Amino acid sequence: MRRILYLLIISLFVSFHANGQGKMIQGKVVDEQGLPLPGVSVIIVGTNQGVSTDIDGKFSIEAAKGSLLRLSFIGYNTQEVTIGDLLEVNIAMVAASQQIDEVVVTALGIKREKKSLGYAVQDVKSEDLTTAGDANISTALQGKVAGVIISESGSGAGGSSRIEIRGASSLTDNNKPMIVVDGVPFNSSSTFIDRNTNQSDNQAGVWGGTEIAGGIADINPEDIESVSVLKGANAAALYGSRAGNGVILITTKKGTRKGLNINYSTNFTVSKLAYFHELQNKYGQGSNGVYDRFGTSSWGPLMEGQMLQSWTGELIPYSAQTDRIKDFTRDGTSQNHNLSVSAGNENGSIRVSASKGNETGILKGNKINKSNFDLSTIYNISKWLNIDAKASYFLTKGSNRPEMGYYGIITYFDAMPMNIRNRDLKAGVVIGSDGRHIEKLYTTTNANYRNPYFLQEQTYNNDERNRGFGYFATTFTIIPELKLKLKYGLDFYREGTTNGYYFADNVNSQRPDYNTGQKFFKEENSEFLLSYNKDFKDFSLSVNAGGNRMYSYSQKLTSKSGLLPSEGNYFLGYGTNITSSEDFREQEVQSIYGFAQFGYKKLVFLDITARNDWPSTLPVDNNSYFYPSVSLSGIVSEMVKLPDWFSYAKVRSSWAQVGKGTEPYWIDENYFITTWNFNLLNGNVPGVLVNKNLKPEISSSVEFGADLRFLNNRIGLDFTYYDEETKNQILPLEMDQSTGYSKKLINAGLITNKGVEILLNTTPVKSKDFQLEVGFNFAKNTTILKKLDPDVKVYPFGSGIIGIEGEKMGDISGSVYSKDVNGKIIAGADGLPMIQDSLVTIGNMQPDWTGSVSLKANYKGLYLSALISIQQGGDILSISEQAATANGNAQRTVTNDRMSFFFDGPTESGGVNNTLISAQQYWGRVSSVSEEFIYDASNMKMRELAIGYELPKNLLDKIPFAAVKSARIALVGRNLFYFYKHTPGTAPDASSYSNGYAAQALDFGGIPAARTYGFSINIGF
């Protein structure tokens, strides 16, 4: 079978290459000043064959005599040239002050001229995703799209990230955008959500856990042609209930229709620990200034190198260990290789690509391996029949993903006395008299004080995800104006996991153990679309009607061994208390939709869409929902005479409504049976009171915007204002335990998101040899919990993050000092600052605004690309600094050389405080006050930097047989440095213990962030 498939692919390549007819035409495209224009689209009219000009404005295309070439470029008039006897053509493009023909991908994978859209769409091209050598699409998108915030959790190599478009709109963290690849939904989130906790099964918690990157990380960036972000309900209305948080549309590369092309690319990078908690280096182990070799904190004497007996019994210098985290970690590496082959002619094309990548994290054993295979083909069987097919396979393997949260590996360094040496801990274990491994620990056994080396050796986890994805589509051309498209898409994967503990553990008596799990997911989408397009003199009409049936099924099976009687036998059947559990989810959504566009003289465009969904997860009486939208746009610059310096002006407005469904079986009470100790059966009754009348969350959005270009398009400004309301929040509320339920599901709440987005693109310098482009992204969003529930005015997200009715979402709740009427902190009878009994709001996690600055420069093939990301405002609570302060490790605790003092604050009666306190007493009290550890989350980071060289064509032509068509090499870097930040050494945008909503407000429990640098090579044959 493999040999047959191989021969079939080879024969297709040969067929595509052999069928090309005509002659090779060389050409060069310049502007009015004679400067080369790179990126000009050159197509043969009547075919799908086309190329783009290179950096020197040159192109080559195979075309027959009499063929008509059409050239188009943003900001220039489209030109057509007929091929005659000459083998070389030179074209001078004319700037169009009244025309912009940029094409973007919109809902249902339909390509539209951007000027005709009545809503905001921003796209990112392939080269912008791959410039810095990032193999993860999520992080590669960071800072490139206004209004899209992508946050990394501190989960190490292959870890997860959070994508949020125009702020959070759900109280239950139903904020993830829909991912669509080539028009087919692509699952990128967990299908198992616990309705008691709203936490997914692959999400770490505050006390610990690991995270696996969502499915979007499976996709190879080298296979992507472009990414379009549909930001709001207006752009995503046609996708119905799953598009309430916006849509990320990924369009993958297709085969060329110009003979045979081969491309190879590779990159290699190194990641070094860069941003970690900064601790003091003066005081070591002990309490109240007295050394204690078994002490758990750094309240001992000054570390001056004096010889003292350590916890190991040795007499060693008592000195600061300043590089413990650096020594504990290692340099991570990443390398990726990608090979693609494509061929085609005027009838169709085929493309095959294969990639292999591996990444090692900065912690021992943490690594990720990825393998991808992609095959896509398009072919015109006849004038009336076209087929389009794609098949992709993804294999992702992960091992030793680091534990995060309160009991995470790195967390223990915040509490460990500053004189404890890594070399003494490094063995991790000692062998007991019974042959078992025992934790080597500097103090008595306690869950709060552990040896990170022991935990690293003791814990293990492995995961493997095998994924298949693809579609088959056929288009029937009934008449030139009327087409029918039928499409079937499939996305499925199987994920296996194993995890456990190798050794016995003094903290947990149920170790060693072995746990295993299997998860299966499948989603099918069957759809049709009937399209009619016709121009009537001054008018244009496009009418479409379609339908979709989505069916998904997921299953999960987990088994736990319980205590294993001895070390070394890590398999399920060896367990003393084997338990298993099974879960499955099944759902279906049936939809019909229609949309139409009316145009007048290509000046004014009116779009109307309508969709109706029937989801199986909602009650029969409430499961039919209608989602409409309408948008209007006009090209003002073609309606009225503008000054010569005003190149283009477009205004747009839209209104739309979409919904968000609920999880399967949330309208049913689930009773289930599990096994318990000694294989006894345990019956479980539901803890959540369901609501038989649940409705979907409904988002209504209004949007206004303008697209303006100046000075022959050297300056471009795109402005958007939006106002969105999301009602009928599906959320669990606490109930009195006497009812027999802990929570109830209700529809309640109203959340509003209002904001502005500004894109500014400039070309300050443009000459024959040098071009400089500078771009700016700016987004300001405000999320307010407008209404909650008549009986509940505060909604807890967890970890002290709350929503208060009428206030901004994401308030940080914590303890504060007791203060007098003058705002001075009151001293208690013990001379220490007093703390209020109740918690209050001490900050808010929402940034005031986010943005980025991009820079691209090119001088004779030598290019530079840089991206600076910015966040202004927002607060973050550093639990890491709080723990370090309590244990005397924070830098703040060495103030005044830890001399005893009188706290400067009035007593409760208003008198003078005259009680002497020690530094240990004071900082111990301070560590209990949350407001002391609120930091400004503002930061500016050099997120990406690439410096490279593209070899000129005249040099490549000297290679025998013109074998190499293009070659590029670059030095790349990511997360290189901060221009400014305010957290205590940690990265304010990558230090959370989870990708959950509440975790983004905390600097706590994550793996320290690293800077990455290396090189990339790209060669085309």
N, C-alpha and C positions, 0 to 999 in steps of 0.2 A: 504493500500500500504506500509506503514511504517513497519507494522508487517511482511509482506511478505519479504521485503528487509532484515529485521533483521534475520528472519529465514534462508534466503538464505546465508547470511554471516556466521552465526553460522554453518550451514551445511557444508559450504566450509572449515571452520577451522577444523571441526571434520573429514571431508573427508581427508584433507591433513595430519592430524595428525595420522589418523587410517591407512592410506595406507603405512606409512613408515615401511619398512621391514628390517630385519637384527638385528644386535646387536650393543650396544654402545661401541665404541672403545675409550680408553683413550690413550693419548700419550704426549710426551715431545720432543721438538726440541731444540738442542743446536748447538753451533758452534764448530770449531776444538779445542777450549780451554775448552769446556764443559760449556760455559756460555749460559744461555737461550736466545733464539731468539724470541722476540715478533713480531707479525705482519706477520708471515709466512703464506702464502696461502696454505691451504690443501683442495684439491678437489677430488671427486671420479670420475675417468676417465670415460667418456661416459655419464656423467650426469652434471647437473648444480648445484649439491649439493656441498657445500663447507663451510669451516669455516676458521678463522684465529687464530693463537696462541695468548694467553694472555700475560700479562707482565712477567709471569714466564716461558714462552715458552710452556705452556700446551694447549692442545686442547682435545675436545671430539667430535665424529662424529658417526652417526648411519650408519653402512655399513654391507653388507652381506659378508659371507665368500667367498673368491675368488675375492673380489673387489680390484681394483688397486687404491691406493692413490698416488696422485701427489703433491709434495711439491715444492713450488717456493718462492724465496725471492731475492730481489735486491742484486746483487753482489755475489750470490751463485749459484752453479750448481743446476739445477732442479733434484729432486730425486723422484723415484717411489718405493712404497712398496706394496706388495700383502698381503691382510688380510688373515691370517690363523686362527688357533684355539685360539690364544692368544687374550686377551682383552686389552692388553697394549703394545704399541710399542714405542720405543725410537729411535730417528733419529739424527745423527750428520751431519749437513750440511757442505759441503766443499766449501770454497771461490772460486769463479770463476774469475780468473784474466782476462778472455776474454769473459765475458758474462754479459749482463744486460737485464732483461726481464720485466722491468717496463712497465705497460700498461696504456695508457691515452686515453681519449675520444677526437676524432677529429671531423671534419666536418661531418654533417649528422648523428651525434651520433655514428659513427663507432669507435670501440675500436681498437687501433693499438699498437704494441710494440713501445715504445718511440725510441728505437735504430734504427728503420727503417724510421724515419721521417727526412725529409730534411729541416725542418724549426723549429723555436722555438715555443714550447708549454710549458706553465707552469701550473701546477694544484695545487689546494689547497684541502686538505682532510677535511672531515666533522668535525673531532675533532679540527682542527685549526680554523674553523669558529665559533664554539660554546664554545670554552674554556673560553672566557671572558664574556659570557652571553649576547652578543649583538643580539637583535632580528631583526636587519636590515642588510641584506646581504651586501649592499653597504659599510657601514662603517665597517662591520666585515672583509671585504677584504682589508681594508686600510693597506698599508705597506707590504703586503704579496706577491705581484707579482711585479717583476722588470719591470719598464716602464709603469706601470699603476698608474696614479695619481687620487685619489678620494678626492674631496674637499667638505667639509660640508658648506652649507650656514647657516647663523645665523637665521634659521627659527623655532627653538624650537622643542618640542616633535613631532615626526612623520614628521620631516621636510625633505627637499630634499637634495640631494647631486649630485655632478657632477663626472662622470667617463670619463676619457680621456686616451686612449691607444696610446703611442708613439707620444704624442703631438697633437696639433690642425692641421687639414689639410684642413679646410674650412673657408672661409671668412664670411660665413653666419651662423657660429656656428653649422653646420651639422657635429658634431664631436662625437655624441653618438654611442657607440658600439651596435651591435645587440645582443639581449638577446635570447638565445635558451634553452628551458627546455625539456629534454628527446627527442631532435631532432625536437621539434616544436617551431616556433618563438613565443616569449612572449612579447607583447607590453609593453614598459616601458617609453614611452615618449608621449608628447601631439600629437594628430592628427590634431590639428588646429593651423597652423602657419600663422601669418599675413605677407603677402608678402610686405607690406609697411614698417613694422618695424622689421621683422624677429623674432618677439617675440611670444612665445607660450602663449596660454590662461591661463596656470596655473603657469606663471612665474611672480615674483614680479618685479616692475620697480624701478628706482632710487628714484621716489617720494613716493613710497609706494606700498603696496600689501602684500599678503600672498602666501605661496607656499605649495603645497601638494606633498609628496614624490611620485616618479614614481612607476610604477607597480611592479618593482623588489622588492620593500619593502613589497609587499603582501606575498611573499613566506616565509614559515617557515624554518629557518635555520636547525631545527632539522630533517626536511624531506630530507635534501640534503646529498647525498653521497660524491660528489666532485664537484669542479668548475674548469673547464679548460679554460684558456684564450688563444684564438688564436689571436696573437698580431698584425699581419700584413696582407697585401694582400696575401702573400704566404700561410698562414695558412687558410685563409677564402675565397679563390678564388671560392670554390664550392657554396658559398651562393650568389654570384652575387652582384647586385647593392646595396643591403642593408648591405653588410659586408665590405664596404670600410674603416670603422673605427675599424675593428677587431670584434671579436665575443666573448661573454662570454657564455660558454656552461655549463649549470647546469644539473647534473645528479642526480636524486632523488633516494632515497633508495627503494629497492624492498624487497619482502618477503624472509624470510629464507627458505632453503630447508631442514632444520633440525628441524622437529617437530614443536612445538608451542613456540613462544618467545613473551614476554611482556616486554615493557620498559616504564618507567615513568621518566620524567626529569622536573625539575623546577628551576627557579632562581628568586631571588629578589634583586633589587639594589636600591640605593639611589643616586640621583644626586644633588650636591651642587654647587652653583655659585662659580666660581673659577677665571676666567680670564676676568676682566672688566677694563674699562678705569680708570687710576689712576689720580686723580685730586688734586689740592692744597687745603690746609685747614687753610690758614692764613687770607684771605681777603674775605669780603662778599658784600652784596647788596649795590649798589650805583654807583657813577661816580666821577672820578677825586679825589678819596679819601674821598668823602662826602657821608654820608649815605642817602639813599632814600628808604623808605619802599615799594615803588611800582616800584623800579628799576628792570631792566631785566638782569643785568649782575653783575659780582663780581669785580667791580672797586671801591668799597667803602673802608671804613677804616679797620684797623686791627680788627679781631674778638678776643676780650679779655674777653668775658663774661659780658661786660657792659650791663646794662638794657636799652633797647630801645623799642620804640613802633613798633610792627611788622605790616605787611600788614593786619592782622586780627583785629588790634586795641588794642591788648593786649600788656602789658609791659612785655617782656620776655628777657632772656639772649641772647645777640648777640654773638653766638658761632658757630663753624664749625659743620656741619652735615656730618660726614665722611663715614657713612654706609648707605647712602640713597638707593643705588641700592640693597644692600644686604637685607635691610628691605623691599624693594618693592617686592622682589622675595620670593620664598619659596623653600623648598627642594622638588625636583621631585622624584617620585618613579616609579618603573617598576617591574612587575611580569609576568612571563610566565609559563604556565603549558602545558606539552605535554605528551600524552599517545599513544603508538603505539602497535599494535598487529599484529604478522605475523605468518604464518604457511606454511608448504609445504612438498613436498616429491620429489621423482625423476622425477615426471611428471610436476611439476609446483609449484607455490607459490602465496600467496596473502598477502597483507599488508594493514592495515587500521590504520590511525593516525588521532587524533583530538587534536587541541591545542587552548588555550585561553590565551590572553595576554592583559594587559592594561598598559598604561604609562601616568603619569601626568607630565607636564612640570614645569619649575621653575616659570612660570607666572600663575596667578590665572585663573582658568577655562580651561587652555590648557590641553587637554587630548586626548588620542588615545586608541581605543579599537579594538582588532583584534581577529577574530575567523577563524580557518582553518580546513578543512576536506580533507583528501586525501585517495584515494583508488586506488591501483594498483595491477594488477594480470598478471601472465605469466603462460601459460599452453600448454603442448604438447598434442594436441588432438590425434595425431598419429605420426608416424615416419616422415611423409612428411608434416604435418600441425601444425603450432604453432601460438598461438594468444597472443597478448600483448596489454593490455588496461590500461587506467588511467583516473580517474575523480577527479578533485579537485574543491573545493569551497572556496572562500576567502571573508570575510566580514571585511571591514575596516571602522571605524567610527572616525571622528575627530571633535573637537569642540574648538572654541576660539583660532584658530591659530593666533599667534601674528602678528601684522602689522610691516613691516620692512621698511627700506628706510628713506628718509628725514623726512617724517611725521610719522615715527615709534614711538612706545611708549617709548623705551629706549633712543632714540635720544634726547628727551627733557631734560634729566638729564645733558647732556653736556653743555647746555646753562643756566640752572637754577642757580640762585645765591646760593652760598655755605652755606648760613645761613638759607635757607628755610627748614622748618621742614616737614618731611613726615606726622607727626601726625596732622599738620594743613591742609594738602592736602588730607588726607586719606579718608575723607567723600566723596570726589570727586564732590559731587553736593550739592546744596542747593535748597530748594523748594520755588519757586516764589509765588507771590500773586495769580497767576492764576492756581496754582497747578502743574505747569510744573517744570521739573528738569533743573537747571541752573548750568553751570560749576563754580566750586569754584576755582578761579584763583588769583594768587598773584600779578597780574599786569593787565593792560588793555587787552582787547581781541585782540589776534593777532595769526595768523596761525603758527608763529614761536615760540610762548611761550604758551604751553598748560600744563594742569594738567594731568600727566600720570594716576592718579587714576580715573579721570573722563573718559578718553579715554578707560580705561579698563572696566568700567561699561557701557559705552555707546555703544561700538561696540560688535557685535556678529557675529559668523559664524559657520555653521555646514556643514559637508559633510559626505556622505556615499557611499561607493563603493562596489557593489555586483558583484563578478567576478566568472565566471566558466571557467575551463580550462581542456583540456583532449585530448585524442587521442584513436584511435583503429587501431591496426596494425595486419596484418597476414602475415606469411612467409610460402611460399610453397617451399619445397625441391623437385625440379624436379628430380635431381640426386644428389648424395652427393656433387658434385663440383658446381652445378648450383642451385641458389635460387632466388626466386622472392618475393619481399616484397612490400606490398600495405599498405598505411598508410593515415589516415585522421585525421587532427588535428584541434582543434577549440579553440579559445581564444575570450571571449566576456565579457563585463562588462557594467553595468549601474551605473552612478555616479550622485548623486543628491546633490545640494548645496543650502544653504540659507545664506544670509548675509545682514547686514544693520546696522542701528543706532537706538537705543532705544529712544533717547531724541533729543530735539531741540538743535541746535548748533549755537552759535553766529558767527562762522567762515563760516559755510555753511548753507545757508537758505533753502536748500532742504532736511533737516533732521528734524524729523525722516523719515526713509524709510525702504522698505522691497524689497529684490531682491531674485529671485530664478532661478535656472538653472537645466537642465537635460542634461546629455551627455550619448550617447550610442556608443559602439564600438564593432565591430565583425570582426574577421579575420579567414578565412578558408584556410587551406593548404591541398591539395590533391596531393599525390605523389606516384611514383612507383620507384623501384630500382631492376634491374636485375644484379646479381653478379655471377661471375665465378671465382673460386679459385682452383688452381692445382699446385702441385709440380712435377717437372720433374728432378729427380736426383739432379743435382747441381743447378737447376733453379727453381724459384717459380714465378707464374703468378697470378695476381689478376686483373680482368677486370670488370668494372661496368658501367652500363648505366641507366640513370633515367630521370625523368621529374617531374615538379612541377607546379601546378596552385595555385597562391595566389590571393585570393579575399578579399578585406576589405571594410567595410562600416562604416561610423561614422556620427553621427547626434548630433546637439547641439541646444537646445532651451533655451533662456534666457528671463526673464521678469523682468521689474523694475516698482515699484509702483509710482515713483516720490514722492513728498511730501505727508506724511500722515498727515491728519488734526489734529490728537491728539495722545498723547502717549497711549500705552497700547493696541492698535488695530493693531497688526502686521500681516496683511495678504494682499495679492495682490489687492483684489477687493476694499480695502479701500483707495487706492491711488488716488491722484488728477490728475495724468498725467501718466497713465499706458502705457508702451511701451514694445514691444516684438520684438525679432529678432530670426531668425532661420538660421542655416548653416548645410550643409551636405557635406561629402566627400566620393567618391567612386573610387576605383582603382583596377586594376588587373595586375598581372605580370605572364606571361606564360614563362616557362623555360624548357630547356632540358640541360642535362649535362652528362659528362662521365669522368671516371678517371681510370687509370691503374697503377699498380705497378709491376715492374720487379725486381726480386732479384736473386743474384748469390751467392750461398754457404752461404747465410745469412751474407755476407760480404759487398756487395754493393747493394744499392737500388735506383732505378730510379722511380720517380713518375711523371705522366703527368695528368693534369686535363684540362677540357674545359667546359665552360658553355655559353649558349646564352640566353639572356633575351629579352622579348618583353613587355615593360611596357606601360600601357595605358596612363600614364601621359605625355608622350613625343609625338612629332609630328609623324605621320605615316611614313614619310620619314626618320626619325631619331630614330626610336624606336626599332631597332634591334642591339643588342650589344653583342660582343663576348669577353669573359674573359678567357684567358688561364693562365696556370702556369706549371712550371716544376721544379723539385727539385732532387738533387742527394746527397746521403750520403754514407759513407763508414766507416767500423769498422777497423781502422788502426791497432789496437792492435791484430787483428786476421790475419792481412796480413804480419806483420813483427814482429820480436822478439824484445820485449822491456825489459828494466831492470825489475827486480823482483818488485821493488817498484812502477813501473808504471802499475797500474792494468787494465786500460781501456782507449781507445782513439777512439773517433769518430769525423769525420769532416763532414760538411754539407754545401750545398749552394742551393739557389733557386732564381727563378724569377717568378713574377706573375703580373697580371693586373686585377683590379676590378673597378667597377664604383659606383657612387652614383646618385640616381635618384633625381627627383624634386617633389614638392608637387602637389597634384591634382589641376587641373584647372589653373595652372600657365602659360599655353600657350593660355588661353582664357581671353578675356575681360569680366568681370562680371558686369552686371547692376542689381541693386536691389532696392527695395522700402521698406522704413521703415515708421513707424508712428512717428509723431512729436507732438508738443504742440497742445492741443485741438483736438487730433486725426486727424490732417491733415496728408496727405500722403507726403512723401519726397522722391524724386527720387535721387539715387546716381549713379554717373558715375564713371568709373574706374579711379583711380589716378596713376596706374602703367601701363606703356606701355609694353605690353607683347612681347615676341619674339617667333614667330611661328617656328623658327628653333633651339630651345633650344636643347642642347645635355647634356648627363649626365656628371658629374665630373668623370674623369678617374684617378685612382691611379695606378702607376707602381712602383714596389718595387723589389729591389735586396737585398739578405740577405746571409751572410756567418756566420758560427759558428763552435764551437768545444765543445765537451763534454769529459772531462778528469777526470779520477779517479786515486787516488794514495793510497799507503799503505793499500792494501786490502779494498779499498773503504772507508777508514776512512776520506779521503779528496776528495771532488768532486768539480770540477770547470766547469761551463758552460758559454761560451762566445758567444755573438752575435753582429755582426755589420750589420746595415741595412741602406739603402738609398732609400727613397721613394719620388716620385714626383706626385703631384696632379694638374692636369690642367683642363681647361674648367670650372672654378669656376662659379656657377650660383649665380649672385649677382645683387642687385638693385643699380643703380647709379643715383645720383641726376641729374635732368633736369631743364632747364629754364622753369619757370612757364608759360611763354607765349606759350609754346607748348600745354598747356592743361593737361599736366601730371607732377607729382612731381618727378617720378622716372621711370627708364626703366630697364628691366631685360635683362642681357647679359651673354654670356659665355666669361669669361676673367680670366686672372690671372694664375700664376703658383706658387705653394707652395712646398717647399722641406723640408723633415724631415730626418735628419741624426743622427745616434746615436749608442751607444753601451750599452749592457746590460750584467751584470756579476752576476752570482749566485755562491756563495761559501758555500758549506756545509762541516762541519767538525765534527768529533767525537773525541774530545781530550782525553776523558776518557771512557773506556768500561771495566767494571769488572763484577763479578758475582752479586754484590749488587748495584753497582752505574754506571750510564751512563750519560754522558754529551754531548749534541749536541749544536753546535753554528753555526748559518747560517748568511750569509750576502747577501743582495740584493743591487745592484748598477745600476743606469741607468742615462745616459746622453743623452739628446735629444736637438737638435737645429732646430728650425723652422724658415725658412726664406721665406719672400714674394719675390720670385725671380722676378716675373713680375706681373704687374697689368693691365693697359690699356694705350693705346697711349695718351689718353686725360686726364687720372687721374693717379696720382702718389701716392696719399695718400688715404687710405680707413679708414673711421671712424667706430669703433665698438660701440661707445657710451661711455658716462661718461669720455671722455678725453683719451680713449684708441684707438690707431691707428695702422695701418700697413703702412709702407713706402716701396715702391718698392726698392728691393735690400737690405733691412735690416731685422733684426730679427722681427718676429711678436710680437705684444703685447707691443709696445712702449707706455709709459705713457707721455702724453702731458700736459704741464702746464705752469704757469707763473714763471718767474725768475727775479732776481735782474738785474739792469743795472750795468755793471762793466767797469772799465777802462782797459787800456792795460796791467796793472799789476795784473788784476784779483780782484781788490778791489771794494767793493760795493760803488756806487756813492750816495752821499747825495744830495737831492733836495733843492730847495730854502726854503722849510719848515723844513729842518733839518732831514727829514725822509729818509730812504732808497728809492731809486727810483726803479721802476719796468719797465721792458721792455714792449713795446706795443704789441709785438707778442708772441704767445705761442711757446715753444720749447720742445724737448724731454728731460725729466728729469729722466727717468729710464726705465726699461723693466721688465715685469712681469715674464719672463721665468727664471726658476731656472737654475743654472749651472749644478746641478745634484741632484738626489734624491736617497734615499736608506733606508735600515733598517737593524737592527741587531736583530736576534731572538735567544733565549736561551731556551733549554729544559733540565731539569735535573730530574733524577729519582733515588731515593734511597729506595729500598725495599717497593715500593708502594707510598712513599711520593714524590710528584713531584712538580716542579716549571716550569712555562712557562711565558716567558716575551717577549715583542716586543717593540723595540725602533725605532721610525721613524725619518728620517733625511731629511731635505731640506737644500741645500747649495746654496746661491745666489738667485737672483731674487729680485725685489723691490715691495713695496706695499705703496700706498698713503693713509695716514690716514686722511680722511675727518673728523673723529670724533675728532682728536686732533686739527685740523684746526678750527672747530667750538668752541671747548673749549677754544682755545687761543683767539679767537675774543671776547669771553664773559668773559675773565679773570679767567677762571676755570682751565686752564692747569697748571701743575706744573712749567713749564718754565716761567710763567708770574710773579713769585715771586722773580725772580733774583734781587739781590742787594736791596731787600726790597722795590722795586718799587720806588726808588729815581729817580728824574729827572736827565738827563745826556746829554752829547753831543755824538751823534752817531759818532763812529770812522770810518769816510770814507771821501774821498775827494769830493769836490764839482764838478759840471760839468766842471768848468773852471780849475780844478786841485788845487784849493785853500783848505784852512783849514775850516772845518765846525765849526761854532761857534754859531749855533742856538740850544738853550736848548729845549729838548723835554721831555714829560712825559712818564712814562711806558705805560700808556693807549694808548697814541698816537703811540708809537713804536710798541707795540704788535698788535695794530689794523692794522697797515700797514703790519707787518709780516704775519698776518693771511690771507693776500691776496696773499701771495707768495707760490705757490705750492711746490717749491723745498725745502722749510723749513720742509715739512711734508712727505718727502720720507724716508722710513725706509727699512733697509735690512730685507728681509723676511726669512733669514736663521733661522732655529730652529731645536732643537733636543728634542723629546718628549717621555716620557714613555707612550706609547699608550695603552698597555695591560699588565696586570700582573695577574697571577693565581697561587695560592698555594693550593694544594689539597692532598687528600689521597685516594688511591684505596685499599679497604679492601682485604686482601689476601684470596685466595680460601679456604685454610684450616680453616679459621674462618667462612666463609660463609657456608661451608659444615656442620657446627654444627647446622645450622638453620633447624628445622624440615622439613622433606620431601625435603630437598635441594631446598627450594622455591626460594631463592635469588641466582642468578647466578653471579651477579656483583653488586658492589655498590661503588659509588664515591662521595665525597663531596669536595667542594673547595671554597676558598675565592677569589673573583675576583675584578678587578679594571680596569677602562678605563680612559684615558686622565688624568693620575694622577698628572703629573708635567712636566715642561720643564727643561731640563738641561741648555738650554740657548734660548733666543729669544730677539728681539730688538724693538718690537712694544711697545707703551706706556701702558702696562698692558693688552692689548687685545691679543686674540689668532690669530697669523698671518695666520693660516690655517683654521679658522672657524669664520670669522668676516665679511663676505660679505653679502650684502642685497639680493642676488639672486644667483641662480646656473648658470647664464649666463656667457659667456666667459669674457666679460669686467669686470663684478663684482668681479672676482677673484683678480683683481689688487687693490681693494679698501678695506680699513678697515673702514667700515661705515654701519650704519643702521641695523646691525644684533642684535639678542638676544645674550647676553654674553654667552660664553661657560662655561660648567660645568665639574666637575670631578665626576666620577661614581664609586661606590664600593658596594659590596654586597656578596652574596653567591649563589652557585648552587649545586644541588643534582641530581644524576643520578642513577637509580636502574633498574637492569634487572632481569626478572623472567623467 
